[in-house]
Amino acid sequence: MTSTATDSAPPAPGTRRPGGRTARTRAAVRDAVLSGLADHGYPGLTVEYVADHSGVHKTTLYRRWGGLEGLVADALDMAGEDSWVPPDTGSLEGDLRELAHEVVDSFSDSAAASAPTAFVAAAFQSERAAQALHAFYAERFTRCTAVVARAVERGEADTDIDAAALVRAVSAPLLLRVFITREPIDAALADQSAAAALAATRAGAYNRR
């Protein structure tokens, strides 16, 4: 069974999202895109697949999303609309460790990692997907500034620290293994990554020059 939707394009990131039927349609399309990315990757994903698995006619998909690139970009945009907040353990060390462990939890299970891995792969093949991926992580880094702000208030970091640089440093060694060297990651590596970022922070490595 198919459903219809309005002719309007999905709102730009950061704007108010519609509710009701439009929101349900968009969620169904998002779920179909995620399923297709997980099963077939970006090269194997088609508008026809999304139509079949979402119940939304492909003419509606083309009218609202413009094609496959728009579907993938909007699915990633929706992923960035969640209620995730960074950890607040009471110390910078604890917060960095929790952030690192979240990366491990996201990518150490092959089933859980399939969709985000496909998003990264799509970013190398689609400029719109690349822009959406950049916006997704930019939003994540913005949320994580609270971790660094609290650390500054507690005297655990200098006031001129580059918060985004520190947050990137926590996940970078883990994502290198996931996407470049294709090595497994685990809790011990998460602890190591967090400890290295903490030591660099204490040495002023992320301070703005």
C-alpha positions in Angstrom: 0.0 0.0 0.0 1.3 3.4 -0.8 0.8 6.8 0.8 1.0 10.4 -0.4 2.6 13.5 1.0 2.7 17.2 0.3 4.8 18.7 -2.4 7.0 20.6 0.1 10.6 19.6 0.5 12.0 18.5 3.9 12.7 21.5 6.1 16.3 22.7 6.4 18.3 21.4 9.4 17.5 23.2 12.6 13.9 24.2 11.6 10.7 23.0 13.1 9.6 19.7 11.8 6.1 18.9 10.8 4.0 16.5 12.8 1.2 14.1 12.0 1.0 12.3 8.7 4.0 14.1 7.2 6.2 13.2 10.1 5.1 9.5 9.9 5.8 9.5 6.2 9.3 10.9 6.7 10.0 8.4 9.5 8.9 5.5 7.3 11.2 6.8 4.5 14.1 7.2 6.9 13.7 3.7 8.2 13.7 2.3 4.7 16.8 4.3 3.8 18.6 3.0 6.9 17.5 -0.6 6.1 18.7 -0.3 2.5 22.1 1.2 3.5 22.6 -1.6 6.1 21.6 -4.3 3.6 23.1 -3.0 0.4 25.3 0.0 1.1 25.0 3.2 -0.8 25.9 1.8 -4.3 23.1 -0.8 -4.0 20.4 1.5 -2.6 17.7 2.6 -5.0 14.6 4.8 -4.9 12.6 1.8 -5.8 13.9 0.0 -2.7 12.9 2.9 -0.5 9.5 3.0 -2.1 8.9 -0.7 -1.6 10.0 -0.7 2.0 8.4 2.6 3.1 5.1 2.3 1.4 5.6 5.7 -0.2 5.2 5.9 -4.0 8.5 6.6 -5.8 7.0 9.6 -7.6 6.4 11.1 -4.1 9.9 10.3 -3.2 11.3 12.1 -6.2 8.9 15.0 -5.7 9.8 15.6 -2.1 13.4 14.4 -1.9 14.6 14.8 -5.4 16.2 11.4 -5.6 18.6 9.1 -3.8 21.0 11.8 -2.6 18.2 13.8 -1.0 16.8 10.7 0.7 20.2 9.8 2.2 20.9 13.3 3.3 17.5 13.7 5.0 17.9 10.3 6.8 21.2 11.5 8.2 19.6 14.9 9.1 16.9 13.1 11.1 19.6 11.1 12.9 20.9 14.4 14.1 17.6 15.4 15.6 17.8 12.9 18.5 17.9 13.8 22.2 21.4 12.6 22.7 23.4 14.5 25.3 27.1 14.1 26.2 28.0 12.3 29.5 28.3 14.2 32.7 30.3 12.0 35.1 31.6 14.9 37.2 35.1 14.9 35.8 36.7 15.5 32.4 38.5 12.1 32.6 35.2 10.3 33.1 33.4 12.2 30.4 36.1 11.5 27.8 36.1 7.9 28.7 32.3 7.7 28.3 32.5 9.4 25.0 35.1 6.9 23.8 33.1 4.0 25.0 30.1 5.3 23.1 32.1 5.1 19.9 33.1 1.6 20.6 29.5 0.6 21.4 28.4 2.1 18.2 30.9 0.4 15.9 32.0 -2.8 17.6 28.7 -4.6 16.8 28.5 -5.3 13.0 24.7 -5.0 12.9 24.6 -1.7 14.8 27.5 -0.3 12.7 26.1 -1.1 9.3 24.0 2.0 8.8 26.6 4.6 10.1 29.3 2.9 8.2 27.2 3.1 5.0 26.6 6.8 5.7 30.3 7.4 5.8 30.8 5.5 2.6 27.9 7.5 1.0 29.7 10.7 1.9 32.6 9.7 -0.4 30.2 9.2 -3.3 27.6 12.0 -2.8 28.3 15.6 -2.1 24.9 16.0 -0.5 25.6 13.1 1.8 29.0 14.5 2.6 27.4 17.8 3.6 24.8 16.1 5.7 27.5 14.0 7.4 29.5 17.1 8.1 26.4 18.8 9.6 25.6 15.7 11.7 29.1 15.7 13.4 29.2 19.4 13.7 26.0 19.2 15.7 27.5 16.4 17.8 30.7 18.5 18.5 28.5 21.5 19.5 26.7 19.4 22.0 30.0 18.2 23.4 31.2 21.7 24.2 29.3 21.3 27.5 31.8 18.6 28.5 34.7 21.0 28.0 32.9 24.0 29.5 32.4 22.0 32.7 36.0 21.0 32.7 37.1 24.6 32.4 34.8 25.6 35.3 36.4 22.8 37.4 39.9 23.9 36.5 40.6 20.7 34.5 41.3 22.6 31.3 42.5 26.0 30.2 40.0 28.6 29.3 41.5 28.9 25.7 41.1 25.2 24.9 39.6 24.3 21.5 36.7 22.2 22.6 36.1 20.7 19.1 39.7 19.7 18.8 39.6 17.8 22.1 36.3 16.0 21.3 37.7 15.0 17.9 40.9 13.7 19.5 38.9 11.2 21.7 37.2 9.5 18.8 39.8 9.9 16.0 42.1 6.9 17.0 39.0 4.6 17.2 37.5 5.8 13.9 40.9 5.4 12.2 40.7 1.7 13.1 37.1 1.3 12.1 37.3 3.0 8.7 40.9 3.1 7.6 42.9 0.1 9.0 39.8 -2.0 9.5 40.9 -3.2 12.9 38.6 -4.2 15.8 38.0 -1.7 18.7 37.2 -2.5 22.3 36.9 -1.1 25.8 40.7 -1.1 26.4 41.2 1.0 23.3 38.5 3.4 24.3 40.2 3.9 27.7 43.5 4.4 25.9 42.1 7.0 23.6 40.5 8.9 26.4 43.7 8.8 28.5 45.7 10.1 25.5 43.3 13.0 25.0 43.3 13.8 28.7 47.1 13.9 28.8 47.2 16.1 25.8 44.7 18.5 27.4 46.7 18.8 30.5 49.8 19.5 28.4 47.9 22.3 26.6 48.0 20.6 23.2 44.5 21.7 22.3 44.9 25.3 23.4 44.3 28.0 20.8 47.5 29.6 19.7 
